[in-house]
Amino acid sequence: MPSQFTEILYQWTELESSDIRDGWCALGKNHRPWQLFLHPALAGWLIWGLVSCGVGSPVAIAQPLPAVNQQGFPEPQTTASAMRLLERGLSKAVIRDWQGAIDDYTLAIRQDPTLVAAYVNRGIAYRQLGQSQQAIADYTQAIRLNPNNAEVFNNRAIAHLSMGQRQMALSDFTTAINLNPNYAKAFYGRGTVRRQLNDHQGAMADFNQAIQLDPTYADAYYGRGLYRQQLGERRGALADFRRAAELYQATGNTQRYQETLKRVEAVQRSLQTQTR
């Protein structure tokens, strides 16, 4: 087991690419080598993060990683050829060759139909190509193989939401929360669905909980700001948008920072008009 991966406690989830890069960059820089198996499904993102912040190169970092079972231990039946195909797919995902990655994950699945990481990563790649139905099918198969992973339910919920399947998304976000009550992103996702379904009390409770679990979660402040703006709570919306802008700027997410500044300015103009 290569030491550079040993302390990373991995989760897979669909995030903004900059969030993935920054998060895995920080983890790669600050980990300490002690024995903890890394699941393979986000190894590609870890490699990308480390390379993008100058910690290493794909050749130096991309080492064989073990597949894992429901208890988190290596699966001995996973063939070496399936793992090599999975690793090759992850390397292609790093350079955003999503179709090439899908082809390799598919070959890995043919070699080992129980390789959960291949289904999850293929689902992520399908989502990047806008093929949400195929992503849902892969996440569903991953869930059949391991029904206890909150992150896969979260991924499937996002895919359902992208197709307008709000009730199915709501169900998956709720399952993710039941599996991991500290999963801020699932609370944010469920809050977004509840806002769209006009469940005012439930949406606000979920956004609040996401922020309580992760006070630096910019998207949660932004989402709550949108909801407060929708309800006419302009001062609360302004406070949330300002906080979100600060956090986006601090993490170098320039695009979201600029978008949020426009929200701040719009709410400020609205408040000025109100006081005239």
N, C-alpha and C positions, 0 to 999 in steps of 0.2 A: 504493500500500500504506500504510495508516494506521500511523503510527509507534508508537502504543500497543500494537500487536501484534507488533512486529518481532523482539523477542528471545525471545519465549516459545517454547521448544522443547516442542512439544505431544505428549502421549500421550493416547489414550483408554483408559479402563478403568472398570469398574464399582466405585465406591467408596461409602463412607458419604457422604451428602450434605454433612455437616459437614466431612469431609476434603476434598471437592472445593472447597467454599466457602473454607476456610482456605488451601488450597494455592494456588488461583488468586488469591485476595486478596493473598497474599504475593508472588506472581510479578508481579502487576499493579503493586504498589507499588514493586518494586525493579528492574524491567527497565530496560535501557539501549537506546536506539534504534539498532540497526544491522541491516543487511539479512539477515534470515533469515525465510523464508516460514513462516507459521503454517498448518498444516493446519486445515481448518474444523471437524472433527468435534467438538471440545470448545469451540468458541468460545462456545457458550451457557453452559457452566459458567464460563468465564472472565468473561463479562459478569456472571453472577450473583455471582461472587466479588467483582468490583470494585464492583458496586453495593452488596452487603451490607456491605462495609467502608468505604463512603463515598467511593470513588475517583471514581465517575462515575455516569452514568445510562444506561439501555439505549439511549435515543435518541442520546446523545452517543457511546457506545462502539461500538454495533453498526454497523460499516461493512462494505462488501463484502469478502469474503475469497475467495482463489482456491482452486479445487479443485486437487488435485495428483495426479501420476502416481506410479508405483512408485519413481521416482528422487527424488521430493520436489519436482518442479518443476511450475509451473502447467499445467493441462490447457487448451489453447486451445479445444478443441471444446466445453467446458461452456458451455451457453447462459446468457445473462444471466437469463432467466426462471427457469431451474432454480436458479441461485444465489440469486435473490430468494426463491424458495420455501423453499430450505434455510435461509436466514437467518430467514425468518418462523417456520419450525419451531423453530429454535434459540431464538428469542425466547419462543415458547410453552413450551418446555422450562424456561426460566428461571423461569417462574411455575408450573411443574409442571402445565401443561395438556397432559398426555401424549397424550390422544386427538387434540387439536387439532394437536399436533406431528406425530403419526403421519400425519394427513391431509395435512399440508403436505409431509412427506418423500415420501409416496406420489406426490403430484403432481410433485415434483421428479424422482423416478425415472422417471416417464412422460416427462418432458421430456428427461432424460438418463439412460439405463439404465446408464451407466458411472460414475455419480457415487458413489464409494465412501462418502463421508461421509454421504450420505443413508441408505444401508443400515445403516451402523454406528449412526447416531443413532436410526434407527427401531428397531433392535434394542434399544438402551438403553431407549427409551420402552416397547417391548413388555415388557421385563423389569420396569420399574417398575409395569406393570399386571398383573404376574403371568402374562404370556403367554409362557412360556419357549420353547415350540415355535416360535412365530412369530419370536422373537428368534434362535433357532438358525438358522432359514432365512435371515434377513437377514445374520447373521455369516458364514454359509457362502457366500453370494453375494459378500460383501465379500472373503472369502478367495480366491474364484475370480478376482476382479479384481486383488487384490494379495495374493499368498501369502506375503509376507515381513514382515508386520506382527505382532509378538509380542503387542501389546495386544488385537488382535481375537481371536487364539487364546485369550488369557486370558479375554476376555469370553464366548466360546463355552463354555469350560470351566466357568465359573461357572453358565451357563444349564443345561448338562448336569448339573452337580452338583445344581442345584435340582430336577431331575426324577429324581434318584436314579440317573443314568447314570454311575456312578463310573468305569468303565473308559474311557469316552469322554472324561470330564473329565480323567482321568489322562493320556491321550494328548495332549489339547490343551495342558494345562499343560506337559508335557514338550516339545512343539513350541515353545511360547512361550519356554521356557528355552533351547532350542537356538538360537533366533533371537536371543535377548538373554540371555546368561549372567549379566548383572548385574541381572536383573529380580526384585527381592525379592518382589514380590507373587505372582509365578508360583511361586516356591519355597514361599511360605506356602500358596498354594492346593494345590499338589501334596502338601505335608506334611499338609494337612487330609484330602485323599483317602486318602493312605497310612495315616493314623491310622485312618480308617474301615475300611480294608481289612486292618487289623492287621499292616501292614508296619512293625514297630517301628523297626528300624534305619533304613529309608528315611525314615520320618516325622521322626525326630529329626534326621537329617542335613539334611533340607530346612528344618526350623524353624531349626536352627543357622545354615544358610547365609543364610536370609532376614534374621536378626538381624545376621550379620556384614556383609551388604551395606547394611543400614539399621539402625543401633543405636537409632534412635528410632521403630522400627516397633512401635507398641503392640499391634496385632493379633497380630503374630508372637510376642511374649512371652505374650500371653493364650493363643494356640493351643498353645504349648509347655507352658504351665502346665496346661492341660486334659489334655494328653497325659501329663505327669508325674504328675498326679493319678490318671489312669486306671491308670498303672503302679505306683501306690503310692509314688511318690517325692515324699512330701508336703513335705519341706523345699525341694526344688528347685521344686516347684509354687508354694509360698508365695513364694519369691524372685521367680519370674516374674510372679505375679499382682501383687505389690507394685510391680514395675517397670512393668507395664502400667498400673496405676492412676495412678502418677505421670505417665506420658506422656499418658494420657487427660485427666487434670486439667490438665496444662500446655497442651493444645490446646483446652480448653474443651468436651470431649465429655462432658458431664455424665451422660448416660444410661449410656454404657459405663463411666464412672468408678464410678458407683453400683453397677452390676452386678458390677464387678470387686472392689469393696470387700466385697460379700457373699461372693465366693469366698475372699477373704483371711480373713474372719472364720470361714468354715466350715472352712478348712484349719487355722486356729489352734486351733479347738475340737477338731478331730480329733487334733492333736498333743498338746494338753493331756490329753485322755482317754488317749492312748497312754502318757504318762509317769506316770500315776497308779498 
